[in-house]
Amino acid sequence: MIVNYVKKLLIFFCLAACARMTTLAETKPNILFIALDDMNDWTHLFDENNPIHTPNLQRLASRGMFFENAYCASPACSPSRAAVMTGRAPHKSGIGGNGAAWAKKVPDAEVIPRWFLKHGKYDTRAGGKIFHHGKGGDDPPGKPSFQKVDHLHKHAGKPELNYNGYTKGRLRGSGFDWGEHNVDMHCDDYTVEWGSKIMHEEWKEGMTPQFLALGIFRPHLPFWAPSRFFEKYPANEKLILPPMLENDFNDIPEIGIKMTLKEGFFQDTILDQKDYSVGSNEQLVRCYQAASTFADDFIGRILDELDKTGQADNTIIVLWSDHGYHLGDKNCFVKFTLWEKANHVPFIVVAPGITKPGSRCTAPVSLLDIYPTLVELARLPANPKNDGVSLVPLLKDPQTKWERPALMTFQKGNHAIKTRDYRYIRYNDGSEELYAHADNWNHTNLVGNPEYTSVLEGHRILMDGVLE
Ligand SMILES: [Ca+2]
């Protein structure tokens, strides 16, 4: 009796699974493409011992695959986003810093949504920050990246950008402020409202498949969030601060130290005063934590809206952050470094019928891999100019053998690779760093340690290989 019941149950689940797979196989899936800005790995998504609460990132991860070791192609907004969207590696495209305009560097590039429009007849939509704002993010003349766009900068001047006067930590005006900020509409509220409206009006039975990109600007500076997002982050000694090693720069080459000075306005007042008042650096860390949970909340709202459309089973979701952020660790508040915290990012893919809910993958992967992965998932022809590789084998089986390292580049000739066991950095003057995987705050440079001579040599060869 019980055996029969179990058999029936198994048949039911098989049929249900087949029905799901049939759905994705017979119709073109929608793509919900969500970008975060400057969100690092110090969140519950990666480890529940981390201080930053991200219930909605975890909710999203529970639906598909979370890549624990995903890396941006470049630790700055413009080159990282250009790499994701064009599929071109920064060392080949020449887009290695925030100053380069992607449309001028690679005018022949077909960005992901254009590939979907051209080869899959997709409708393409984008709200918020997808490319970097400013001229570096502009489309090439006559080649719009999306059919319909709601730009983030359209909302400049709205209440969110009215700086509210925390002068102590202020650096260059409201763009670099941090604090509690209670206004009706933050810039991401506009983006989520716009995206929700698109889904509400256009995502229906029989719809044209759609590529919808939504770019959330938080936790990027200004580190602002409404007061309720600060409740979990105490403004006193109980606040969790990143570990800071004394003399952390003693084993860092000069060129690596120089990179931290890129936004070098905090160096004299680094977290040594234990000052939790408004505008202090400790308060800045607290505000980053709150701004990250605020960003996470927007993700929850997007998922709620998707679920209301009834299209979730036919929608591939990809979520990524353009890079990470240092919060006083390694003596800096900055992203423009080749260390782990500025490059290790949240990256989640939900592909119904393909990814197993709640699965995790430990292989090192790059955000450059997003383009070829989405193209394969949607069964469109591959773009031969993509420098990344499709992650579909890993989405199907996270244990797939995967020896390819993730490559990161910042400006000209400065690179890092991440393998399963090490991070190896080589700057354009030839100086190097090597860190064990477990040393994720990059406290101990192993270059010069005779025990690691062969590891170092192996990583030099690997880097030469991926740069070819
Ligand atoms: Ca960014």
Boltz pocket constraint, residues with backbone or C-beta under 6 A from the ligand:
constraints:
  - pocket:
      binder: B
      contacts: [[A, 36], [A, 37], [A, 38], [A, 76], [A, 77], [A, 220], [A, 322], [A, 323]]
      max_distance: 6.0
